[in-house]
């Protein structure tokens, strides 16, 4: 069942999504070599609760933390821990909030200190692929148009698209129908209708597309242990245009 949202509901999703962007900006202020990833998690939870919301991930299917923090070869769903960030690491931070009954969900991959140029390129192009996919998220198109655009762009640089994890619908539930793969064929999949809200989230690997699950039952990493980047926005489907509900502006103000 795909739920179409009213304008009022979309505004509530926007509020939750913007709070995620502000939370990730708070996290961005702390990211540097020597910082423990658990400290990023604590700051995020405090900030979300101070703003009248609850962490969207904590307790979701038993996930124990506020943030998914995935370093280097970890793609998604990594646990915060006492591990310290090191110069040259990249760290994907995925965050969700629940406020007024609606979720926000967004992710950003950060460079820690001086990062290898090849990996910086992977991050840049993964982020670009997100916006290329978003351009296709208009009423009348199909889900496959989004994934096809992302796949074509990143594979042009020799990168690979994770198949086992996909974007999703978003609303009163963190994961709703339809699934939004970052690969596929134009003109296939469910038709996009006005009022649908999607979380689009390319997960792009420097090496193989194959991934494995770690022993913790959550963390997903690349099979060849090469780095992976991840960026995510929430969007509302409109006629003739797409409305991005989340934002990286707060994060990038901090980074710049």
Backbone bond lengths (Angstrom), bond angles and torsions (degrees), N, CA, C in turn:
res aa  C-N    CA-C-N  psi(-1)  N-CA   C-N-CA  omega(-1)  CA-C   N-CA-C  phi
1 X - - - 1.462 - - 1.539 109.48 -
2 X 1.329 116.43 123.03 1.467 120.59 176.96 1.524 108.27 -100.50
3 X 1.323 116.09 120.31 1.467 120.56 -178.19 1.527 110.57 -90.07
4 X 1.338 116.00 125.41 1.467 120.32 173.29 1.523 107.76 -89.88
5 X 1.339 116.07 136.80 1.455 120.89 -176.77 1.529 111.28 -98.23
6 X 1.332 114.93 147.95 1.472 120.46 172.03 1.527 108.17 -76.98
7 X 1.325 116.64 166.68 1.471 119.91 176.76 1.523 111.11 -59.55
8 X 1.328 116.82 -37.71 1.473 120.76 -179.82 1.529 110.26 -64.67
9 X 1.335 116.40 -40.38 1.470 119.89 178.73 1.523 111.16 -67.78
10 X 1.324 115.96 -38.79 1.474 119.83 177.95 1.526 110.31 -61.97
11 X 1.328 117.25 -37.15 1.478 120.18 177.81 1.535 110.97 -64.28
12 X 1.323 117.37 -36.34 1.470 120.58 178.11 1.534 110.73 -69.63
13 X 1.327 116.37 -38.39 1.469 119.83 175.72 1.527 109.60 -64.72
14 X 1.332 115.84 -39.54 1.474 119.81 178.05 1.543 110.16 -59.93
15 X 1.333 115.91 -43.12 1.472 119.91 -179.16 1.536 110.30 -60.55
16 X 1.328 116.61 -45.07 1.474 120.68 178.45 1.525 110.97 -65.47
17 X 1.334 116.42 -39.52 1.471 121.28 -178.63 1.529 111.52 -67.80
18 X 1.324 116.83 -39.84 1.471 119.83 178.33 1.525 110.50 -66.88
19 X 1.336 116.26 -34.39 1.470 119.50 176.76 1.532 110.16 -64.24
20 X 1.330 117.47 -36.37 1.467 119.79 175.77 1.526 109.52 -61.03
21 X 1.331 117.29 -45.05 1.464 120.78 179.17 1.518 112.30 -59.13
22 X 1.336 116.19 -41.10 1.474 120.66 179.02 1.528 110.93 -68.72
23 X 1.335 116.06 -36.80 1.470 120.40 177.90 1.525 110.28 -65.33
24 X 1.325 116.58 -44.20 1.470 120.12 178.82 1.529 111.12 -64.32
25 X 1.329 117.03 -29.82 1.474 120.05 175.74 1.532 110.43 -68.30
26 X 1.340 117.01 -37.15 1.475 120.85 175.49 1.527 109.99 -63.08
27 X 1.325 115.99 -41.45 1.467 121.58 177.44 1.539 109.95 -63.70
28 X 1.341 115.52 -41.96 1.476 120.73 -179.08 1.527 111.75 -57.43
29 X 1.344 116.31 -33.81 1.470 120.66 -179.59 1.529 111.67 -63.25
30 X 1.329 116.53 -25.51 1.465 121.04 -174.55 1.525 113.55 -96.68
31 X 1.336 117.11 -15.19 1.474 119.47 -171.51 1.524 111.22 -72.59
32 X 1.329 114.75 112.01 1.475 121.57 173.32 1.520 108.23 -163.88
33 X 1.327 117.74 163.73 1.462 119.29 179.60 1.532 111.08 -55.91
34 X 1.352 115.88 139.99 1.462 120.92 177.60 1.519 114.61 95.98
35 X 1.338 117.71 -12.39 1.465 120.69 -179.09 1.530 109.34 -85.08
36 X 1.330 115.80 134.80 1.471 120.33 177.08 1.525 109.34 -78.60
37 X 1.338 115.16 139.58 1.471 118.11 -177.65 1.529 111.77 -66.96
38 X 1.334 118.13 -25.75 1.475 120.12 176.90 1.534 110.63 -64.64
39 X 1.335 117.07 -28.80 1.473 119.99 178.97 1.529 111.21 -70.71
40 X 1.338 116.91 -31.10 1.465 120.45 174.47 1.531 109.29 -64.82
41 X 1.326 115.09 -41.44 1.465 121.30 -178.91 1.527 111.10 -63.49
42 X 1.330 116.20 -45.03 1.477 120.69 -179.15 1.520 110.49 -61.79
43 X 1.334 115.93 -43.14 1.474 119.72 -179.33 1.526 110.68 -63.65
44 X 1.318 116.38 -41.94 1.467 120.64 -179.17 1.529 110.69 -62.76
45 X 1.323 116.81 -46.11 1.470 119.27 -178.65 1.525 111.05 -62.01
46 X 1.319 115.60 -44.50 1.475 121.09 179.51 1.537 110.30 -58.74
47 X 1.326 115.99 -45.87 1.469 120.78 -176.96 1.533 110.83 -65.53
48 X 1.321 116.95 -43.85 1.477 121.00 -179.59 1.532 110.14 -61.71
49 X 1.331 116.59 -46.74 1.474 120.16 -178.34 1.530 111.60 -67.27
50 X 1.336 116.28 -35.98 1.474 120.24 177.32 1.528 111.97 -63.41
51 X 1.322 116.53 -20.40 1.470 120.84 -178.32 1.530 112.34 -106.48
52 X 1.336 115.64 26.12 1.461 120.38 169.61 1.517 115.33 74.45
53 X 1.330 116.00 20.41 1.465 120.26 179.81 1.524 108.54 -125.46
54 X 1.336 116.22 174.88 1.463 120.68 172.60 1.527 108.63 -122.57
55 X 1.344 116.78 152.20 1.461 119.07 177.13 1.528 110.26 -59.08
56 X 1.325 115.86 130.10 1.460 120.43 -176.07 1.513 113.84 -75.27
57 X 1.356 116.98 -23.67 1.461 120.26 -175.56 1.522 112.58 -93.81
58 X 1.338 116.86 -29.33 1.472 120.21 -171.71 1.520 110.18 -64.38
59 X 1.334 115.47 118.85 1.461 119.74 -178.32 1.520 113.71 87.85
60 X 1.338 117.34 -8.36 1.463 120.54 -179.10 1.530 108.85 -70.57
61 X 1.325 116.93 115.59 1.479 121.94 -174.41 1.527 111.80 52.46
62 X 1.336 115.56 26.65 1.465 119.85 178.15 1.523 114.90 88.32
63 X 1.347 118.34 4.85 1.478 119.50 178.49 1.535 108.42 -64.94
64 X 1.357 117.93 128.78 1.469 118.86 -168.78 1.531 117.27 -88.59
65 X 1.327 118.07 -0.71 1.475 119.09 -172.50 1.526 112.48 -127.19
66 X 1.344 114.67 171.57 1.465 121.67 177.56 1.525 111.16 -79.90
67 X 1.333 115.60 -40.30 1.471 121.34 -177.10 1.519 111.04 -112.66
68 X 1.332 115.88 148.29 1.466 121.56 161.94 1.526 105.54 -94.12
69 X 1.334 116.26 119.01 1.463 121.06 -177.61 1.527 107.90 -119.72
70 X 1.326 115.91 112.54 1.464 121.61 -171.26 1.524 109.56 -122.04
71 X 1.323 115.85 114.01 1.466 121.39 -175.89 1.520 111.81 -95.59
72 X 1.318 115.40 135.71 1.466 123.56 167.45 1.525 113.20 54.71
73 X 1.360 117.81 -102.79 1.465 120.62 -176.91 1.526 112.37 -79.85
74 X 1.340 117.30 -8.32 1.464 119.41 176.27 1.525 108.60 -78.87
75 X 1.321 115.81 129.24 1.467 121.38 -174.30 1.522 109.55 -84.04
76 X 1.331 115.81 -57.23 1.468 121.85 -178.33 1.522 110.31 -152.74
77 X 1.341 114.67 169.92 1.475 124.80 171.37 1.523 113.58 65.46
78 X 1.347 116.26 22.47 1.467 119.88 176.75 1.524 111.58 -70.28
79 X 1.333 115.46 148.78 1.473 121.69 178.83 1.529 110.62 -86.95
80 X 1.333 117.72 135.31 1.466 119.81 165.05 1.536 109.00 -61.17
81 X 1.334 116.73 149.95 1.469 119.98 -176.35 1.528 109.55 -159.62
82 X 1.333 114.77 -171.17 1.467 119.97 176.42 1.525 112.04 -81.62
83 X 1.334 116.61 1.88 1.466 120.19 177.12 1.528 109.19 -62.30
84 X 1.331 115.98 133.30 1.465 120.62 179.81 1.523 110.06 -93.37
85 X 1.320 115.44 141.05 1.461 120.71 174.36 1.525 108.94 -65.35
86 X 1.338 115.28 141.81 1.465 120.28 179.71 1.520 110.07 -118.26
87 X 1.315 115.43 153.84 1.457 121.12 174.68 1.528 108.62 -56.45
88 X 1.344 116.67 128.78 1.459 120.58 179.68 1.517 113.93 97.25
89 X 1.331 117.36 -10.15 1.469 120.43 175.68 1.526 110.38 -70.28
90 X 1.339 115.87 155.90 1.457 120.00 160.26 1.522 106.71 -119.79
91 X 1.328 115.36 146.31 1.462 119.26 -175.03 1.524 110.13 -137.26
92 X 1.330 114.43 118.76 1.464 120.92 176.08 1.528 107.95 -88.06
93 X 1.331 115.68 125.45 1.470 121.38 179.02 1.523 108.05 -117.22
94 X 1.325 115.03 116.37 1.467 122.44 -179.34 1.529 106.79 -110.70
95 X 1.328 115.94 131.91 1.465 120.76 -173.32 1.522 110.24 -137.04
96 X 1.328 115.64 142.25 1.464 120.92 174.70 1.514 110.17 -129.61
97 X 1.321 115.91 149.10 1.470 121.03 174.16 1.525 108.68 -130.40
98 X 1.311 114.75 155.11 1.468 121.83 174.50 1.515 107.35 -129.28
99 X 1.340 115.31 116.43 1.460 120.91 -178.57 1.527 108.42 -142.62
100 X 1.309 117.05 137.39 1.480 121.62 -179.81 1.531 112.04 52.53
101 X 1.344 115.82 32.09 1.464 119.76 174.94 1.515 115.55 83.30
102 X 1.349 117.51 3.24 1.465 120.24 -178.59 1.530 111.26 -129.51
103 X 1.331 113.64 146.78 1.462 120.70 -176.82 1.528 112.27 -92.67
104 X 1.340 114.28 152.01 1.460 123.39 163.03 1.515 107.21 -122.70
105 X 1.335 117.91 150.65 1.470 121.20 -174.01 1.524 108.49 -154.96
106 X 1.336 116.19 117.95 1.467 118.66 -178.36 1.524 109.12 -150.67
107 X 1.320 116.10 154.77 1.467 120.90 -178.99 1.522 110.45 -140.44
108 X 1.341 114.36 153.29 1.463 121.39 -178.98 1.522 107.73 -147.65
109 X 1.323 117.17 140.19 1.464 121.33 176.76 1.527 109.25 -103.98
110 X 1.321 114.93 125.40 1.468 122.74 -175.31 1.527 111.19 -107.27
111 X 1.326 115.29 145.87 1.460 121.75 171.31 1.525 108.10 -90.90
112 X 1.330 116.21 137.88 1.471 121.12 177.83 1.528 107.82 -107.79
113 X 1.320 116.36 112.76 1.470 119.99 -179.14 1.514 111.55 64.13
114 X 1.331 115.54 -138.07 1.468 121.56 -176.82 1.527 109.66 -91.28
115 X 1.326 115.93 112.08 1.470 120.58 -177.00 1.527 109.77 -106.67
116 X 1.314 115.14 140.30 1.470 124.60 176.49 1.540 110.80 -48.17
117 X 1.346 115.96 135.64 1.468 121.15 -175.76 1.516 114.33 -58.28
118 X 1.333 116.99 -36.55 1.464 121.07 -179.78 1.546 110.30 -63.33
119 X 1.317 115.23 -37.33 1.476 120.02 -179.40 1.527 110.24 -75.26
120 X 1.330 116.92 -37.31 1.478 119.86 175.39 1.537 110.65 -59.83
121 X 1.339 115.99 -38.40 1.476 120.33 177.76 1.530 110.61 -63.79
122 X 1.327 116.85 -42.37 1.474 120.99 176.90 1.525 110.31 -57.31
123 X 1.328 116.53 -45.12 1.473 120.61 179.71 1.531 111.05 -62.77
124 X 1.317 115.62 -46.42 1.464 120.87 -177.45 1.537 110.79 -60.66
125 X 1.327 115.16 -45.14 1.474 118.90 -175.86 1.525 111.80 -75.38
126 X 1.315 117.18 -29.62 1.470 119.56 174.38 1.524 109.48 -63.95
127 X 1.328 115.70 -43.86 1.471 120.01 178.42 1.534 110.30 -64.33
128 X 1.316 116.90 -42.39 1.472 119.78 177.55 1.522 110.87 -60.93
129 X 1.337 116.21 -39.11 1.470 119.45 -178.83 1.523 111.49 -64.40
130 X 1.333 116.61 -32.04 1.469 120.56 176.59 1.530 109.56 -58.95
131 X 1.327 116.93 -47.59 1.474 120.36 -178.07 1.531 111.62 -70.21
132 X 1.324 116.24 -31.92 1.475 119.93 176.51 1.528 109.79 -66.04
133 X 1.336 116.37 -40.09 1.465 120.55 175.79 1.518 111.48 -65.98
134 X 1.326 116.37 -42.72 1.470 121.73 -179.06 1.532 111.30 -59.22
135 X 1.333 116.74 -37.55 1.481 120.07 179.69 1.528 112.35 -56.77
136 X 1.324 116.37 -27.72 1.478 120.89 -177.98 1.530 112.46 -86.69
137 X 1.341 117.19 -5.89 1.469 121.01 -173.88 1.532 111.04 -86.65
138 X 1.332 115.32 64.59 1.468 120.50 178.54 1.526 109.57 -123.58
139 X 1.318 115.33 152.89 1.469 121.01 -179.00 1.526 110.13 -54.58
140 X 1.336 115.51 135.22 1.470 121.41 -179.96 1.513 113.36 100.83
141 X 1.346 116.57 -27.99 1.463 119.35 173.66 1.525 109.45 -75.95
142 X 1.323 115.52 178.77 1.462 119.99 178.07 1.535 110.33 -121.55
143 X 1.340 114.93 161.08 1.469 120.81 -179.57 1.528 110.94 -53.22
144 X 1.344 116.78 -40.57 1.463 120.79 -179.10 1.517 113.61 -60.23
145 X 1.348 117.28 -25.51 1.466 120.44 179.25 1.530 110.87 -65.76
146 X 1.338 116.13 -34.86 1.472 120.91 -179.69 1.531 109.24 -68.34
147 X 1.343 115.62 -54.28 1.466 120.40 -177.36 1.516 113.03 -62.88
148 X 1.331 115.87 -39.25 1.464 120.59 179.78 1.531 111.10 -60.91
149 X 1.349 116.32 -42.60 1.475 120.99 -178.47 1.532 110.36 -65.39
150 X 1.333 116.49 -42.33 1.472 121.04 179.38 1.527 109.91 -64.18
151 X 1.323 115.71 -49.61 1.468 121.47 -176.71 1.526 111.63 -59.62
152 X 1.322 115.42 -48.06 1.464 120.68 -177.56 1.533 110.44 -59.92
153 X 1.336 116.01 -41.93 1.460 120.29 -177.52 1.530 111.07 -65.15
154 X 1.333 117.27 -52.46 1.473 118.49 -173.27 1.525 112.50 -74.56
155 X 1.331 117.26 -33.18 1.467 118.59 178.98 1.525 110.82 -68.34
156 X 1.335 116.37 -22.82 1.464 121.16 174.89 1.522 112.69 -62.50
157 X 1.332 116.66 -21.30 1.471 121.64 177.85 1.523 111.83 -101.55
158 X 1.340 116.43 4.33 1.463 119.74 179.46 1.517 114.23 86.63
159 X 1.336 117.69 7.91 1.459 121.06 177.13 1.530 109.78 -84.44
160 X 1.330 115.66 169.67 1.458 118.92 177.81 1.533 110.86 -125.38
161 X 1.324 114.81 153.45 1.468 122.73 -176.81 1.521 108.87 -103.10
162 X 1.322 116.08 127.29 1.462 121.14 175.53 1.532 109.04 -62.70
163 X 1.326 116.71 132.75 1.469 121.56 -178.59 1.530 112.38 -97.84
164 X 1.336 116.24 -26.01 1.468 120.31 -169.70 1.527 112.99 -79.46
165 X 1.330 117.66 -13.41 1.464 121.78 -176.94 1.519 108.09 -131.53
166 X 1.324 115.18 142.02 1.475 119.79 -172.86 1.523 110.41 -140.85
167 X 1.330 115.57 165.57 1.455 120.53 170.17 1.528 109.85 -73.41
168 X 1.338 116.09 -174.52 1.468 119.11 -168.42 1.531 111.14 -165.00
169 X 1.331 114.50 164.52 1.456 119.57 168.34 1.526 109.83 -69.20
170 X 1.333 115.91 161.87 1.472 121.26 -174.26 1.522 109.42 -146.36
171 X 1.315 117.23 142.14 1.466 120.35 178.24 1.513 110.60 177.53
172 X 1.327 116.65 -119.60 1.470 120.64 176.54 1.518 110.80 -70.70
173 X 1.320 115.99 -19.01 1.466 122.26 173.43 1.518 108.96 -115.57
174 X 1.335 114.75 149.24 1.467 119.88 -179.94 1.524 111.29 -66.34
175 X 1.333 116.17 -39.34 1.466 120.40 178.13 1.520 109.06 -122.32
176 X 1.310 116.04 112.76 1.466 122.20 177.75 1.527 108.50 -120.14
177 X 1.315 115.79 169.93 1.460 120.99 171.28 1.530 107.12 -73.10
178 X 1.317 120.18 151.88 1.463 127.16 -1.34 1.529 111.04 -88.77
179 X 1.326 116.07 162.15 1.457 119.85 167.95 1.529 108.33 -71.76
180 X 1.333 116.04 148.02 1.473 121.07 -178.07 1.534 108.52 -125.33
181 X 1.343 117.36 86.56 1.472 119.66 179.09 1.530 111.32 -66.69
182 X 1.334 115.24 155.31 1.470 120.78 177.11 1.521 111.09 -96.72
183 X 1.325 115.56 22.97 1.459 123.07 178.99 1.525 106.34 -150.34
184 X 1.310 117.56 167.42 1.464 118.95 175.84 1.510 112.41 139.18
185 X 1.321 115.22 -166.90 1.456 121.95 -174.28 1.521 110.13 -118.75
186 X 1.319 114.70 139.08 1.470 119.96 176.61 1.522 110.46 -56.70
187 X 1.324 115.63 145.27 1.465 120.33 173.78 1.523 114.21 77.49
188 X 1.341 117.28 9.28 1.472 120.16 179.51 1.530 109.99 -114.27
189 X 1.319 114.65 163.98 1.470 119.90 176.14 1.515 112.61 85.69
190 X 1.350 116.65 176.76 1.461 121.12 -178.59 1.527 112.15 -57.73
191 X 1.332 114.42 145.44 1.473 120.29 177.04 1.529 109.48 -75.06
192 X 1.328 115.77 139.46 1.465 120.74 178.28 1.520 109.63 -80.90
193 X 1.329 115.36 129.06 1.466 121.16 -178.41 1.514 110.18 -121.43
194 X 1.313 115.32 149.49 1.462 120.53 177.11 1.530 109.47 -56.79
195 X 1.328 115.86 132.87 1.465 120.06 -179.54 1.517 113.91 100.42
196 X 1.339 117.10 -11.02 1.472 118.68 172.83 1.528 108.63 -73.56
197 X 1.327 116.77 142.99 1.467 121.67 173.52 1.525 107.72 -121.29
198 X 1.328 115.12 127.53 1.467 121.50 -176.02 1.523 110.77 -123.42
199 X 1.333 115.35 145.10 1.464 121.57 166.41 1.530 106.13 -101.79
200 X 1.327 115.64 112.81 1.469 121.97 -179.28 1.524 106.78 -101.11
201 X 1.339 117.27 126.79 1.477 118.58 -171.34 1.526 113.52 -148.47
202 X 1.334 117.23 82.71 1.459 118.91 176.40 1.531 112.19 -59.86
203 X 1.330 115.57 132.79 1.471 123.51 172.45 1.521 105.08 -119.84
204 X 1.333 116.30 107.86 1.459 121.52 -167.39 1.532 109.62 -120.83
205 X 1.332 115.62 131.53 1.468 121.57 -175.43 1.526 111.99 -106.17
206 X 1.324 114.50 145.97 1.465 120.50 176.64 1.528 110.16 -70.21
207 X 1.334 116.76 -33.97 1.461 121.22 -178.56 1.522 111.86 -111.37
208 X 1.319 115.33 -126.57 1.466 121.19 -176.60 1.527 112.90 -65.68
209 X 1.335 115.72 154.34 1.460 119.78 175.08 1.529 111.24 -79.86
210 X 1.332 116.53 -13.44 1.466 119.32 -175.52 1.525 112.03 -71.98
211 X 1.321 115.00 140.79 1.465 120.99 -179.40 1.527 109.38 -129.74
212 X 1.331 115.82 159.80 1.468 121.66 175.23 1.521 108.88 -132.65
213 X 1.334 114.87 157.12 1.471 119.48 177.67 1.522 108.88 -98.46
214 X 1.333 115.85 135.16 1.462 120.53 179.10 1.532 110.43 -76.17
215 X 1.338 115.94 171.58 1.471 121.69 -175.58 1.531 113.26 -64.75
216 X 1.348 117.19 -21.08 1.478 118.48 -179.72 1.538 112.27 -69.64
217 X 1.341 116.28 -7.24 1.462 119.96 177.93 1.520 113.84 82.24
218 X 1.335 117.50 0.53 1.473 121.61 -178.11 1.523 113.03 -125.91
219 X 1.340 115.74 -54.64 1.463 120.30 -170.45 1.530 111.23 -61.93
220 X 1.324 115.24 128.27 1.463 122.14 176.65 1.528 107.47 -108.25
221 X 1.350 116.11 126.08 1.473 118.84 178.04 1.522 110.53 -126.99
222 X 1.324 114.62 163.41 1.469 119.57 178.25 1.527 109.16 -69.29
223 X 1.331 116.37 143.20 1.463 121.63 -177.96 1.531 111.45 -64.19
224 X 1.353 117.34 -32.60 1.468 120.58 -178.43 1.536 112.96 -95.98
225 X 1.345 115.71 4.51 1.473 123.47 179.23 1.532 113.65 62.04
226 X 1.325 116.35 21.01 1.480 118.67 171.96 1.527 108.22 -84.45
227 X 1.351 118.39 159.05 1.464 120.64 -173.94 1.530 113.83 -66.35
228 X 1.321 112.95 157.72 1.463 122.15 177.60 1.526 108.50 -135.10
229 X 1.332 116.63 144.23 1.475 120.85 177.33 1.528 109.66 -119.68
230 X 1.331 115.58 155.81 1.476 121.49 -172.19 1.531 108.90 -150.55
231 X 1.321 115.84 124.90 1.472 121.98 173.84 1.521 107.92 -133.97
232 X 1.343 116.49 145.95 1.474 119.66 -175.00 1.521 111.39 -146.11
233 X 1.336 115.56 135.27 1.462 123.06 172.24 1.526 110.12 -128.45
234 X 1.331 114.84 154.18 1.468 122.41 171.43 1.525 108.18 -100.48
235 X 1.338 116.16 133.51 1.466 119.69 -177.36 1.533 110.53 -133.53
236 X 1.320 115.25 148.55 1.468 121.64 173.13 1.522 108.12 -105.87
237 X 1.324 115.18 134.59 1.468 120.59 -179.36 1.526 108.86 -81.95
238 X 1.330 115.30 128.50 1.472 122.65 177.84 1.530 108.29 -128.71
239 X 1.316 115.63 169.05 1.474 119.41 175.34 1.528 108.43 -76.79
240 X 1.334 115.17 124.23 1.464 119.07 172.66 1.511 115.73 77.43
241 X 1.342 117.66 -10.47 1.470 118.92 178.64 1.522 108.29 -154.47
242 X 1.315 114.64 166.54 1.462 119.95 176.31 1.520 107.20 -116.76
243 X 1.320 115.76 145.80 1.462 120.48 179.32 1.521 107.51 -112.83
244 X 1.330 117.62 115.70 1.465 121.26 178.43 1.527 107.70 -84.63
245 X 1.320 116.22 121.36 1.472 121.41 -174.29 1.523 112.19 -91.55
246 X 1.329 116.67 -27.91 1.469 121.18 177.95 1.527 108.01 -94.41
247 X 1.325 116.52 174.25 1.470 118.84 179.95 1.530 110.87 -150.02
248 X 1.333 115.39 147.45 1.468 121.38 171.06 1.539 110.46 -100.73
249 X 1.320 117.43 1.28 1.485 119.97 -173.76 1.525 112.45 -58.66
250 X 1.323 117.04 -43.93 1.471 120.47 -177.81 1.533 110.55 -65.00
251 X 1.330 115.00 -39.38 1.476 120.44 178.96 1.531 109.43 -63.38
252 X 1.337 114.84 -47.16 1.470 118.62 -173.07 1.527 112.42 -73.45
253 X 1.323 117.11 -24.32 1.480 120.02 171.09 1.522 109.38 -62.00
254 X 1.329 116.94 -42.34 1.457 121.56 179.06 1.535 110.59 -66.39
255 X 1.337 115.98 -46.10 1.471 120.43 -175.31 1.528 111.97 -67.62
256 X 1.341 116.00 -31.12 1.477 119.27 -178.15 1.509 111.60 -90.70
